């Protein structure tokens, strides 16, 4: 129970990645506050957690609405007494497999602005409450695209690199106030796209790029998020946990 008694907000909690992390946080003892755009799917994740004896509260909130996110963070603190963990698994729209020289400006910019806005809004909302209580962990989510050049990713790799830059900046600003900031960087996780055939050429290309000959599993990403948020990682901030299966070697 590495997160016993903690309050954790998971944005994008109804998605595959967010749901896996939310379940892992709850399994480790946290009261998980699930945030997303669709109440029905949030309620389904909450029911799964509570059926297993965990604690979960689901709320429909638009992560691009700063006032709404701030109000939700206030409610978490009011109900739980504190906000201990923040994790943002909200996705971004990204056009890929098109050469940059053939791409429209708006298609290039969309993932950059989506990621920057959502991560900035949620991370700074958490940071305000955490610095006031002088403790807390903000976990950001990047991807292997942040350090890759082999694939046509449009603005997606710039967006992911920006998240990692935000990770460093926040860690530098918040550390003396008792707040840690950690980024996890998985490669593409096939379980997030179950309809994708195993022989898909893009999938096989990603696998060939790895040293382990496979791609990360959702359970591995969730476990990394638990570790980053736990006291076991208490000396870690401003770091990026490499979950690329060796596609990127630090």
Buried (B, 14 or more C-beta within 10 A) or exposed (E): EBBEEBBBBBBBBBBBBBBBBBBBBBBBBBBBBBBBBEBEBBBBBBEBBEEEEBBBBBBBBBBBEBEBBBEBBBEBBEEBEBBBBBBBBBBBEBBBEBEEEEBEEEBBBBBBBBBBBBBBBBBBBBBBBBBEBEBBBBBBBBBBBBBBEEBBBBBBBBBBBBBBBBBBEBBEEBEEBEBBBBBBBBBBBBBBEEEEEEEEEEBEEBBEBBEEEEBBBBEBBBBBBBBBBBEEBEEBBBBBBBBBBBBBEE
